[in-house]
Amino acid sequence: QVQLVESGGGLVQAGGSLRLSCAASTTIFSMNAMGWYRQAPGKQRELVALITTGGNRNYADSVKGRFTISRDNAKNSVYLQMNSLNPDDTAVYYCYAYGPGYWGQGTQVTVSS
């Protein structure tokens, strides 16, 4: 069974940092680009960052220079390092596997002012 399991969310003060992790099954991870999306209350889900199998990265303009996406093929994992967090970053963050289109269950990130 395919699974994407996120972890690392929580409550942090503005200016702080968090690191999200997403563990994926081998079949998905080795064959597809991976991404992080987020959905704030009352808003549509939006792309935060993605990384291809070749390591190319794309970021939403709102997080450029603050967030970094990375992947560890040996651990079948993708990460999102989030620095200089602000209250606008508060959302549920989801891991996504392109190709088959699988979503993780989401992890809550709350940034207090």
SVG drawing of the C-alpha trace seen along z (x, -y; Angstrom):
<svg xmlns="http://www.w3.org/2000/svg" viewBox="-13 -39 34 41">
<polyline fill="none" stroke="black" stroke-width="0.4" points="0.0,0.0 1.3,-3.4 1.9,-5.8 3.2,-9.3 3.7,-10.1 4.5,-13.7 5.9,-14.9 7.5,-17.9 4.7,-20.4 3.9,-22.3 3.5,-25.7 6.3,-28.2 6.8,-32.0 7.2,-34.4 10.8,-34.4 11.3,-30.7 12.0,-27.6 10.5,-24.2 11.6,-21.2 8.9,-19.0 9.6,-15.5 7.8,-13.2 8.6,-9.5 7.4,-7.7 7.4,-4.2 10.3,-3.2 8.1,-2.8 6.9,-6.3 10.0,-8.1 12.4,-6.8 10.2,-7.6 8.5,-10.9 8.9,-14.5 7.8,-15.3 6.2,-18.5 4.9,-20.3 1.6,-22.0 -0.3,-24.0 -3.8,-24.9 -4.8,-27.7 -8.3,-28.0 -10.7,-29.4 -8.1,-29.2 -7.3,-26.9 -4.5,-24.4 -1.3,-25.9 2.1,-24.7 4.9,-25.6 7.8,-23.8 8.7,-20.9 11.8,-18.9 12.3,-16.7 14.1,-13.3 17.0,-15.2 17.1,-17.7 15.6,-20.7 13.6,-22.9 10.7,-25.3 9.3,-27.6 6.3,-29.7 7.2,-33.4 6.0,-33.8 8.6,-31.4 11.6,-32.0 14.7,-32.6 13.0,-31.3 12.1,-27.7 14.3,-24.9 13.1,-21.6 15.4,-18.6 15.2,-14.9 17.2,-11.9 16.8,-9.0 18.5,-6.6 15.8,-7.3 12.9,-7.7 12.2,-11.1 11.6,-14.7 12.1,-17.6 11.0,-21.2 13.2,-23.5 11.2,-26.6 13.0,-29.6 11.8,-33.1 8.3,-31.9 5.5,-34.4 1.8,-34.1 0.9,-33.9 2.7,-30.6 0.1,-29.0 -1.6,-26.1 -1.8,-22.4 1.2,-21.2 0.8,-18.2 3.4,-16.1 2.5,-15.1 3.9,-12.5 3.6,-13.6 2.7,-11.0 0.4,-8.7 -0.9,-11.8 -0.7,-10.6 -1.2,-12.9 0.0,-12.6 -2.4,-13.2 -1.0,-16.6 0.7,-18.2 -0.4,-21.5 2.0,-24.4 1.0,-27.3 3.0,-30.5 2.1,-32.9 2.8,-36.6"/>
</svg>
